[in-house]
Amino acid sequence: MKRLAFTITALFVVGIASVPVTAQESGSSRRPMRARLYGDWQVKVAFGERQMDAILSFARDNEGHLTAQWISPWGVTDLKDVTLEENKLSFVQVVRFGDNEFTSNFTGTIDEGKLTGVLISDRGESAVEGQRAPRISRAVGNWAMTFKMGERDVTATLVIRADKEGTLKGEWQSPWGEHEIADLAYERGTLSFTRKSTFQSRQFESRFEGTLRGDTLSGTITSERGEMTVEGTRTGAPLIGTWSLELASEQGARKQRLVVHPDMSGLYGTIPVEKISLEDGKVTFKLVLRFGEREFEMNFAGTLEDSKLVGEMTTSRGATKVTGTKVVRPMQFFRRPGPNPA
């Protein structure tokens, strides 16, 4: 069992690969299976009585080739010979430790947003279960909202979060008065909400309707006093997205992935990051890696300049140099999943 555990752990170490994927296109009105494969899948691998989390990610490069990554707290692993025929998925994973090489074969199915299968090596097999990672609405984030009150420029912050069910919640933060956001809705690039404001014991109600394009939000606030033009910009926009990281230490080089969500939370591999800070080009965050009852704190400090992320990840065992490049997906990769795109 210890040898099997080592093999499964090996699945979570290093690599990134572009691989051809074959898919049988359906003639029905349903979206092709290949389209439904793209994106991140949250995966659990069972061995013995333990489970390990990973992310199985499918994308496509600028030349149209599919890329496949197996992502874990320890790094990014290559996938080879990825094949999708109807709903049947298979791939080969090769992990090297020095002169040793470990090969595992996955066979399984994808159906109704669920992934199931078996990962087999010469040391045994492990059940794999996964589901598509939930998408985050484009409206989520902190928005710096600017407008004029008479001749005075005013700045407020619109905070939009999504709960576990994906329902959007809003908060209007301003040095003037208290505000409550209700009826918040985002659909096909249009954001709207009702704002109830209290200022010096007086209450006002207004309505915002605007358009979200990328990292900008433009609209109007309408009340009994008339209309007011409002412009918003997303806080942390240069850092938000997916980063391919190169890690260099005395133990050698490896790859990792950092995802920065619109609300400035994130994922380092599969490890949740509660808050990522970007101030004057300086980036910092902290995460905790757990092994059973043991915990290891990891701290990153670096700089963001010209779409490059450079810094160090520090632990009690020393420092690792980190360089990151932002991943830019080709435009044809992005699809609207329905009337309320993420």
Steps between C-alpha positions, in 0.01 A plus 500: 500500500788739573637441150155567352468819706836615364387436145180698546690782667732502200205596284503844659849622425621671178433576132290666231420362156320571176331185378267414211154390605258313281127541549199363321274794417133443566246562228233596750412848621706447818838675524786272384669301775832670424349841582365361826846368589678838510574660834584380850374183666526453877627146550535267800732199483444222753771271628442290807288701740644833389409744224710755320370805315614607156382711208475349154510789253431497126567802277606587145801697375520762224553229238186318608682212671350384826714523812449284805629553852474308825541758777572435867658678797837363382490612140371441149524157336509407131218312337563302183291311247180671609201359315132588520255290300137579568507511880797266554821667622849352526852632551849395606695673773876470532685630807878494542701511823867511413569178311164350595192520279142423601223448244126499575208448264158656547178370345160640584196692388365854503124530525270779621789700642639202692832323445557144624771246430801305615868591510711187451874444546718191551452556875121492506197708411315795651148626447467851359193720533460858385263772402532819299629789709234769550546811294519842660279776364682778316323747726675371813772728637574838654405790275629855548196710402551867410234764436432870553287663766470855378856606424654247735653167390388216724639146528320205658561124497252246369577154641337203327532145636341166411383248760541123468188480284631773269252765616649849480512727802601867495630765735544873435783648707514878529622755758161669468196326645401137534388297200321174433508317166200291389373333182855455368498331159756436225404361161667520159729784598232707673520573874215650701407552864296714736679712759338622821701778665473667838671836555443722803177315588369545146437204270538486125445225245677478165543254217820410319514351151825459312711301258801290593779472242816327615619690804282810456145571611302791355146599590259739661347542844140617478307649791229758561774761460582393146777299335868483581771343279725249679827342382655198671835319475580157641751502787800272443426445130867456391539208742164329453520189284709186464878501547749235395774496764860381483641405841875466557657372824789283616274197450465583130255674264130432471184659368191618683181690422354804675142607434397845623122536519316829438439541875880471556476156658679223315641151459868407523487159338198367686565693822247779568644849553266718702639838393753614242623857536615729217621843608727723290620199302580293810330161530465306825297202619510224761380141489506196726591151377366216715628142531273317742532689827809691390487849347757693300462873437618638166544872430546663161642847446580640158439761235277527195650686206436479124274194546779314683479378858833467683557419867569237764293238679629467856444213744670380818725292275629790291412712198407408143538743211180547299450647154154513344352561157133577450311243295303655214235276352416531128170678444336196343547311828246713686136404456184625657369206704147636503289811561701590810869461408758459772 
